[in-house]
Amino acid sequence: MHTPILAFFGAPGPMEMMIIGGIALLLFGKRLPEVARSMGKGIVEFKKGVSGIEDEVDKATYSTSTPSSSARPIANDETEPVTSPKFEPPVAEPTDVNSESV
């Protein structure tokens, strides 16, 4: 049976968590509550941003209404529909630039 390499490490146990906490205490000292608070605020702001993006994608994907209000408003005297430009094929045959004339 083949075991994934990452399964060897597993989740940190209580002893490893105490070691990580001790290192954090040595590095940050009295600022540790401030650092933890700012990290928590950062995570909350990140989650808000991600959920905002997800909401926008859902609105754009599942919206069956007319285009959003950011589109150019149509004036009363504009009655012609907006069309895309027409494609016109080239008139002459393409020439090979790389061929040598003898």
Secondary structure, 3 states (H helix, E strand, C coil): CCCCHHHHCCCCCHHHHHHHHHHHHHHHHHHHHHHHHHHHHHHHHHHHHHHHHHHHHHHHHHCCCCCCCCCCCCCCCCCCCCCCCCCCCCCCCCCCCCCCCC
